[in-house]
Amino acid sequence: MAKDSTGMDLILWRHAEAAEGTNGIADSKCKLTARGKKQAQQMAEWLKAQRLSKVRVLSSPAERAKQTAHALDWPYKVRAQLAVDADTADLLAVAEWPDYHGAVILVSHQPALGRLAALLLSGQEADWTIKRAGIWWFSNRVRRDETQIVLRAVVNP
């Protein structure tokens, strides 16, 4: 009989609340509001309490996403595949889903994050909403030779 194995944890983290782009400020340069900084910090504390192992944190190049990732106080890498115009294929590829052994936190944007959540849970993309600063935590595991995707948590600030 095959042994059960743990696979990968994939955590989708939408950037926290940011100021709207005005006065010629590019969308990618918008920064978190004071409320957004509090949201990011609150969610970062929750993530730290989960005691994840072998964690990779990847962020969109947008300023608001980098600020959200920075709230964790863990090293993170900026990946163009997580930018505002990302799609589900980009997110899956950069996360190395489902082959990475450990946890990957993707700090990115709507609608790609919601579409990926829908794909993982239902098998097809749909326009699902992940709230600002919200986290959706998925695990991939093998039980009795069957691959399963498990929704571990949905947490909002």
PyMOL commands that set and color helices and strands:
alter all, ss='L'
color gray80, all
select helices_A, chain A and resi 27-29+34-49+63-70+80-82+88-95+112-122
alter helices_A, ss='H'
color red, helices_A
select strands_A, chain A and resi 5-14+55-59+77-78+102-108+135-143+146-155
alter strands_A, ss='S'
color yellow, strands_A
deselect
rebuild
show_as cartoon
